[in-house]
Amino acid sequence: MPSRGTAEEIRRPHLSSALKWNQAVEKICEHPASFPPYLYGTQKCLLKKFPYLVVFREYRDHLFLVAVAHGRREPGYWRKRVR
């Protein structure tokens, strides 16, 4: 049976989404090479329990967060940002 979340997450669901976002960004910053390639030379990090993904591009000296995109709507709408 899937987890329904903590009592706090159920009362205040925006906290859960903010926590997932923060966890995703931390993981990207710590281990960017561990994420799979995506579109247009980017990589993606899926947000757990949410239909969103963080699209980013790794450069030699920094990371560029391109978009937080819905996983099933208009894939690649952000492609002009990575030219």
C-alpha positions as CSV (number, residue, x, y, z in Angstrom):
1,M,0.0,0.0,0.0
2,P,1.5,3.4,-1.0
3,S,2.5,5.8,1.8
4,R,0.0,8.6,2.4
5,G,2.6,10.9,3.9
6,T,3.1,12.3,7.3
7,A,0.3,14.0,9.2
8,E,2.0,17.3,8.6
9,E,2.3,16.7,4.8
10,I,-1.4,15.8,4.7
11,R,-2.4,19.0,6.6
12,R,0.0,21.2,4.6
13,P,0.8,19.6,1.3
14,H,2.9,22.6,0.1
15,L,5.5,21.6,2.7
16,S,5.9,18.2,1.0
17,S,6.4,19.7,-2.4
18,A,8.9,22.2,-1.1
19,L,10.8,19.5,0.7
20,K,10.9,17.3,-2.4
21,W,12.2,20.3,-4.4
22,N,14.9,21.0,-1.8
23,Q,16.0,17.4,-1.7
24,A,16.2,17.3,-5.5
25,V,18.3,20.4,-5.7
26,E,20.7,19.1,-3.0
27,K,21.1,15.8,-4.9
28,I,21.8,17.6,-8.1
29,C,24.4,19.8,-6.5
30,E,26.1,16.9,-4.8
31,H,26.1,14.4,-7.6
32,P,25.1,16.0,-11.0
33,A,26.8,13.2,-13.0
34,S,24.5,10.6,-11.5
35,F,21.4,11.8,-13.3
36,P,20.4,10.5,-16.8
37,P,20.7,12.5,-20.0
38,Y,17.5,14.2,-21.1
39,L,16.7,16.5,-24.1
40,Y,19.0,19.0,-25.8
41,G,22.1,18.2,-23.8
42,T,20.4,18.5,-20.4
43,Q,19.9,16.0,-17.5
44,K,16.8,15.4,-15.5
45,C,16.0,14.7,-11.8
46,L,12.5,13.3,-11.1
47,L,10.7,14.6,-8.1
48,K,9.4,11.8,-6.0
49,K,5.6,11.6,-5.6
50,F,5.1,14.5,-8.0
51,P,4.8,14.5,-11.8
52,Y,7.6,17.1,-12.2
53,L,11.2,16.9,-13.1
54,V,14.1,19.3,-12.6
55,V,15.9,19.9,-15.9
56,F,19.5,21.1,-15.6
57,R,22.7,21.4,-17.5
58,E,26.1,20.7,-16.0
59,Y,29.0,22.9,-17.0
60,R,32.6,22.5,-16.0
61,D,32.4,25.2,-13.2
62,H,28.6,25.5,-12.5
63,L,25.1,24.0,-12.9
64,F,22.3,25.7,-14.7
65,L,18.8,24.9,-13.6
66,V,16.8,25.1,-16.8
67,A,13.3,24.3,-15.7
68,V,11.0,22.6,-13.3
69,A,8.8,21.0,-15.9
70,H,5.7,18.8,-15.8
71,G,6.7,15.3,-16.8
72,R,3.9,14.8,-19.4
73,R,3.0,18.3,-20.6
74,E,4.8,20.1,-23.4
75,P,8.2,18.3,-23.2
76,G,11.0,20.5,-24.3
77,Y,9.1,23.8,-24.0
78,W,12.2,25.2,-22.3
79,R,14.6,24.3,-25.1
80,K,15.3,27.9,-26.1
81,R,16.9,28.4,-22.6
82,V,19.8,26.1,-23.4
83,R,21.1,27.4,-26.7
